[in-house]
Amino acid sequence: MDFIQSNLKKWPVLSFFFTLGFFLPATFANVYFDPGPGTGAPPVLFKSFAMQPFAPDPSALGAAISSLPSPAPCGSGLSFSTPGSHRRIGQGWATWSHGYTGDVYQFYGTSTTINLPPGTRSFYFYAESNNFSTYTATAVANDGTTSGPISINGNSGAKFIGFYATGSKCLLKSITITFPPAAAGFAIGEFGISCLSMVPTMGEWGLILMGLVLFAIAGVFMIRRKLVLSNGMSMESDGGFSSGIVFDRKLFMKSLAIVWLSGLIGFGISIFGFGYSLTGADVPGFSLSSIVLAFIVQLGIQYSNREE
């Protein structure tokens, strides 16, 4: 209690850094490209993610495919921005690499976008040009992360293209693959994916809010007990918590202003400094959490003033 008592005067400063700390994990979350094994076989583990290959496609060869079911636990499937023609190696598509003989999807234009299931943490695929020459392709994720130029040979040169995310606040949503017109189209296939579980869980803001509520409740009882012991009275004769620590609207609003200012600074650093994108839960999550945190700050200031 001596440690708490000696630091109560620092509550406004502590609340600033505590609020700012909410945003640090999201700030450093990002999407990255990795060339993987090149033309080699896909890894079971890609950047520490356990990858799941897609099941064989039962649709007819030559069918126009706009979407594919994803492996569990991804839930919904992936989709293509333009339909791809279903092929297999040796059955409509001549070559690939590393001995793969499964499903691929041919596109006649210069690009297509792969729209990924919600919660995708990591995704890879292979790509090969239609013409039997070497062409430079590029792949770009939804946040702008790019593979840079990739040299791909259309004769047994299908190459691995992989992206992964480093945090649940910055997940993969789509990848656009582009070939030059001279390639006369391309094929992609041999997909692998890793997703967050679709089992309902408490979100990050829910955990933060729950932690703050528990901390506030613990703080109320700890301060109340300290007041009773310091006065040498029973809780009834002391008048309870209301005799020294009550809800102070004016002080609470000041505390709330400190928390909101801290939050705006944290969001600003994350968005403009590191390219973080707000999610639908950030505004309501921070709004509710800031109310509880402001009450905790108010308790600290009130108790500090009482001790003086």
N, C-alpha and C positions, 0 to 999 in steps of 0.2 A: 504493500500500500504506500510505503514511503516513496518508491519509484514513481508510482502514479501521481502522488501528491506533488512531487517535485517537478513533474512535467505537465501539469494541467494548464499552466500559463501558456504553454506552447501549442494548445489545441488548434488555433487557426492555421498555424504553419503546418502542423502535423496533418490536418485535414486536407490541406492543399496537396501535400505529397502522397497522402493515402488515395485521394481521388485521382491524381495523375497516374498512380500505379495501376489503376484499373485498365489503362489503355496500353501499357507496355507490351503485354503479350500480343495484342492485335497489331501494334505498331511494327513489330518485327516479323509478323506473318507475311508470307509472300508466295508467289507461284514461280517455279523454276523449270527450265528445260534441261534435259539430260540426254545425250546421244546414245546412252546405253551400249549394247554390244555391236552396234552398227548393223552389219548383215548377218551377225550370229543369231543363235536361238535366243528367245526372250528369257529373262531371268525369273526365277520364282519369287525372289525378293528384289524389289526395285526401290532404292533409296529407303530401305528399312520397311517398306510396305509389302505385305503379303498380297501378291497379285492373283486375280482369278481370271482365267481365260473364258471367253464366251463359248457357249455350247455350239455344236454344229448347226448350221442353218438348214431346216427341213424344207424350205421353200424351193420351188422349181428353178432350175437353171435358166437364166435369161429373164427372170421376173424382176420387175422394178421394185426395189426395196427402199422404203422411207424410214423404217425404224427396226430396231432389234431389241429383244428382251435382254436385260442385264442379269448377271449372276446374283444370287442372294449374297449379302443383305442389301443390295442397292435399291431394291424396290422397283421403281419404274425403269424403262429402258432408255437407250440412246436413240437419237434420230438424226437424219441427214437433212441439210437444207435443200438439197436436190436429190431425187431418187437415184440410187445406184443400181446398175444391172448385176444381178447375182451371177458369179462365176466360181469355178474351182480351178486349181492349178492342173493344167492338162485338159481341162474341160471348159474352154472359152477364154482362158488366160494361160499364156504359154509358159512363163517362168516365174520364179520367185527367188528365194534364197534359203540356206541352211536346211534344205530338205522338206520344207513345209509344203503340204499338198491340199490344204483345206480351203475354206470359203474366202473369197475376196469380192470386192464391189467396184465395178468399173464406172468411171465418170468421164463424160465426153467433153466437158468444158475445161476451164482452167483451175477451178477451185470448188471446194465444198466445205461446209461447216458441220462438224460433229457436235451436236447438242447433247450434253452429258446428264446423267441422272443427278438429282439433288444429293448433296453430301459426298461428291466425288473428291477423294483426296489425291488420287494418282491414276494416270491413264497412259497407256501406250498403244501404238499401232504401227504397222509397217506400210510403206508406200513404194510404188514402182511406176515408172512412166510407161506409156503405151508403146512408143517408138523405142527401138533397140539402140539407144545412144545415151550419153550422160547428160543430164539436165540438172539445173539448180532449182530446188524447191524450197519453200519456206512454210513454217507452221507458226501460228500466232494464237495464244490463249486469250480468253475473254478479258483479262486485265491488261493486255498489250504485251505480255511477255512473249518474246519471239525466239525461235530456234536459230535465227540467222540463216545464211545460205547453206543448204545441204545438197551435196552432189550425189545424185542417185542415177545409177545405170539401169536402163530398161531391160537389159539382158541378164537375168539372174542376179540382180542387184537390189532387191527390195530391202529397204533400210528402216531400222528401228527409229521411232520418234516418240519420246516420252516427256511428260510433264508431271509435276507433283507440287503439292501445297504443303506449307510448313505450319499451318494453323487452321483451326476450325472456322475462323473469321474470314478466311481468304481461300475459298475452295474453288475447284475447277468447275466451270459451267459450260464452256465450249472451246473447241479448237478448230481453226480454219487452216486447211492445207491448200497451197497454191503451187501450180506448175506453170511453166511458160507455155504459150500457144504451140511452140514447135514440138512439144512432147506429144501432141495429138491425143490428149487425155491421159488418164492415170487410173490406178487401182489402189485401194486401201483394204486392209484386212488384218487378221491375226490380232484381234483386240485383247487387251488385258486391263483390268480395272481393280481399284481398291476404294471402298466407300465406307463412310460412317454408318454404324448400325441404324436401321430405321425403327428400332424399338424406341418408343417414346421415353425420353429422359428429361430431367430438369435442365433447362438451358443455363448458360453462363450467368446471365443477369439474374435468373432465379436463384442460383447458388449465392451470388453476391448479396442479393436482398435478404435471403434467409440468414446468411452469416451476420449481416448488420443488425437485423432484428434480434437475433440471439445475443449479440454483443450489447445492444441497447438494454435488453432485459437484465443481462448480467450486471451491467453498469449501474442500473437503478438499484438493484439489491445490494451490490457492494457498497455503494455510496450511502445507502440508507443504513446499512449495518454499521458503517464507520461513524455516522452521525450519532447513532444510538450509543455506541461504545465510548465515543469521545465525550458525550454529555453525562455518561454514567447513569442513564435513566432507562426505563423500559420503553418499548416502542410506543406504548399507549400514552405514557406521561409525556413523552417527547413530542407528541403530536404527529408522530410518523414522518413520512417523507415530505409531506406537504408543508411542514414547518420551515424547511430550509431550501428545498429544491422543488420548484413548481414549474409548470409550463409558462414560459415568458415569451409572449408573442413577439415583442419587439426584438429581444435577443435572438429568438429563433429565426426571424426573418434576416437578421444580420448574418447568422451562421449559414443560412440557406444561400445567401448571396455569395459567401466565400466558397461554398461547395460548387455552386453553379459556375462561378468564375473559373475555378480549378478545372471543372469539367470542360468548359469551352476551350480552355488552353490545351487540355489533353486531346480533345477532338481535333483542334486545329493542328497540333503537332503531328498527329496520326494521319490526317487527311492530306495536308499540304506538304508535310515533310517526308512522308513515307507512302503516300498513295493509297491509304486505307479507304475503303468504301463503306459507308454506313449501311447497316442492316435494318430491317424492319423492327427489330427488338431494341436497338440502341437508345432511341429517344424515350419510349415508355419505360424501358429498364432503368436508364439513368435517372429519369424523373422520379420514379418511386424510390430508388436507392438514395437519391440525394435528400429526400425528406427525412429518412431514418438517420442518415449520416449527420444531417444538420441538427437533429435532436440530440445525437451523441455529443456533438460539439457544444451545444447549449448546456448540457449536463456538466461537461468539463469546466466550462467557463463559470457557471453558477457555483460549482463546488469550490473552484479556485478563489472566487470572490468571497465566499463564506469563510474560508480558512484565513483570509487576510483580516 
